[in-house]
Amino acid sequence: MNTFSLNLADPIRDAISRIRFAPHSNNLLISSWDSSLRLYDVDSSKLRMEAPGEAELLDCCFENERVCFSAATDGSVNRYDLDSGIKVSLGNHDDSATCVEYSAETCQIITAGWDKKINFWDARSTQSHGCLRSFVSVVESMSLSGLNLMVAAGSSVNLYDIRSFKTSVHTKGVKVKCIRPIFNPKGFVVGSIDGRVILEYISKSSSHEGYAFRCHPKVKDGRRHVVTVNDIAFNPSIIGSFVTGDNDGYATLWDARGKKRIFEMSRYPNSVVSLSYSHDGLLLAVASSYSYQEANEKEVPPQIFIHEIGNCDLTPPSSGASNKK
């Protein structure tokens, strides 16, 4: 597995909040606390766009290869034309906007904020046309898979069908840091602040039962060291293969079906704050950055590492022993 870091002529000047590969190319979208949204072409090693803003960016997502969105600490939700770099404001939350997703099925932008609301925006008219106000805790993380919206607030996971807003609530017993979709079979996986990962399938069967495990049980001075799981990403080309990133700077590949660790990557310079696979699963992007979660974090410049995954790495996980690489 070959690895290289993105070479940005104008370095990212503050913590990275989110990285996302484009739907059909190897363009990487980067939001950060330095208030700029960047689009980097990994194939040509070129920065295609940098759009400065007035507030720190906490999340970003694509609508398609030419349009994307961001969520910022001033509550703003913005739309960007990636060809021209033109930014248009869609509206605001009453507090920081923390999460943003786009639904191709309903042409909606869905956002969450520290105001404990989920807002729905029409991507065609850029008008707000709905709001959920039922959360008692701040929304920590949100993901969308098809018509299923997954919202993590406190220790609860709320699942919505965005056509009818029918909901089911799952209490996890841990403070959830991130939530991401499982694609086949359908379900979700959460990472917690105490280092646990919990997989739950929406349609349970004898062959697809959920389970939980302590993902990063680091030990220091004979004591278990609790490490937050910041992000989780599933490889779109390998059923059941996912990677986790933690606050100690480790990214670890797991076999969901075999319930085992495949390997742990070498430690990164700082916390692994965000992960993203390319559309074909051949590239894995890892954002190493301080995260403002701990007082003793090293404020070294943020970096993004790209791992090139060979065809031999795209075979389903085997039953062999776990490894470190």
Long-range contacts (C-beta under 8 A, 24 or more apart in sequence): 1-307, 1-308, 1-309, 1-310, 1-313, 1-325, 2-307, 2-308, 3-305, 3-306, 3-307, 3-308, 4-305, 4-306, 4-308, 5-303, 5-304, 5-305, 5-306, 6-40, 6-42, 6-45, 6-303, 6-304, 6-305, 6-306, 7-45, 8-38, 8-40, 8-47, 9-47, 10-47, 10-50, 11-301, 11-302, 12-36, 12-38, 12-289, 12-301, 12-302, 14-56, 14-302, 15-273, 15-289, 15-290, 15-291, 15-292, 15-302, 16-273, 16-274, 16-287, 16-289, 16-302, 16-304, 17-56, 17-57, 17-58, 17-59, 17-60, 17-273, 17-274, 18-57, 18-58, 18-59, 18-60, 18-274, 18-287, 19-274, 19-275, 19-276, 19-285, 19-287, 19-304, 20-60, 20-61, 20-62, 20-276, 21-276, 21-277, 21-278, 21-279, 21-283, 21-285, 22-62, 22-65, 22-279, 23-62, 23-64, 23-65, 23-279, 24-65, 24-279, 25-65, 25-279, 26-278, 26-283, 27-65, 28-276, 28-285, 28-304, 29-60, 29-61, 29-62, 29-68, 30-60, 30-287, 30-304, 31-57, 31-58, 31-59, 31-60, 31-70, 32-56, 32-57, 32-289, 32-302, 33-57, 33-292, 35-72, 37-68, 37-70, 37-80, 39-68, 39-82, 40-304, 42-278, 42-283, 42-285, 42-306, 48-82, 49-80, 49-82, 49-85, 50-85, 51-80, 51-85, 51-87, 53-78, 53-87, 58-96, 58-97, 58-98, 58-99, 59-97, 59-98, 59-99, 59-100, 60-100, 61-100, 61-101, 61-102, 62-102, 63-102, 63-104, 63-109, 63-123, 69-100, 69-102, 69-109, 70-100, 71-97, 71-98, 71-99, 71-100, 71-111, 71-112, 71-113, 72-96, 72-97, 73-97, 75-113, 75-115, 77-109, 77-111, 77-119, 77-121, 79-109, 79-123, 79-126, 88-126, 90-121, 90-126, 90-128, 91-119, 91-121, 91-126, 91-128, 93-117, 93-119, 98-138, 98-139, 98-140, 99-139, 99-141, 99-142, 101-142, 101-143, 101-144, 101-149, 102-144, 103-144, 103-147, 103-162, 105-146, 105-147, 105-162, 106-147, 106-162, 106-163, 108-162, 110-142, 110-144, 110-149, 110-162, 112-139, 112-142, 112-151, 113-139, 114-138, 114-139, 116-153, 118-142, 118-149, 118-151, 120-162, 132-160, 132-165, 140-175, 140-176, 140-177, 140-178, 141-176, 141-177, 141-178, 141-179, 142-179, 143-179, 143-180, 143-181, 143-188, 144-181, 145-181, 145-183, 145-186, 148-181, 148-186, 148-202, 150-179, 150-180, 150-181, 150-188, 151-179, 152-176, 152-177, 152-178, 152-179, 152-190, 157-188, 157-190, 157-200, 159-188, 159-202, 170-200, 172-198, 174-198, 177-228, 177-229, 177-230, 178-229, 178-230, 178-231, 178-232, 180-231, 180-232, 180-233, 180-234, 181-234, 182-234, 182-256, 183-234, 183-236, 183-239, 184-239, 189-232, 189-234, 189-242, 189-256, 191-215, 191-228, 191-229, 191-230, 191-231, 191-232, 191-244, 192-228, 192-229, 193-226, 193-228, 193-229, 194-226, 194-228, 195-226, 195-227, 195-228, 195-229, 195-246, 196-229, 197-229, 197-232, 197-244, 197-254, 199-256, 211-259, 213-259, 215-244, 215-246, 215-252, 215-254, 216-244, 216-246, 216-248, 216-250, 216-252, 218-248, 228-293, 230-271, 230-272, 230-273, 230-274, 230-291, 231-272, 231-273, 231-274, 231-275, 232-275, 233-275, 233-276, 233-277, 233-284, 234-277, 235-277, 235-281, 235-284, 235-309, 235-314, 236-277, 236-279, 236-280, 236-281, 237-280, 237-281, 237-282, 237-314, 238-281, 238-314, 238-315, 238-316, 238-317, 239-316, 240-316, 240-317, 241-316, 241-317, 243-275, 243-284, 244-275, 245-271, 245-272, 245-273, 245-274, 245-275, 245-286, 246-271, 246-272, 247-271, 247-272, 247-291, 247-293, 247-294, 249-288, 251-275, 251-286, 255-317, 257-317, 258-317, 258-319, 260-317, 260-322, 261-322, 262-317, 262-322, 262-323, 263-322, 263-323, 263-324, 263-325, 264-324, 264-325, 265-307, 265-325, 266-325, 268-303, 268-305, 269-298, 269-300, 269-303, 270-297, 270-298, 270-300, 270-302, 270-303, 271-297, 281-309, 281-314, 282-308, 282-309, 282-314, 283-307, 283-308, 283-309, 284-309
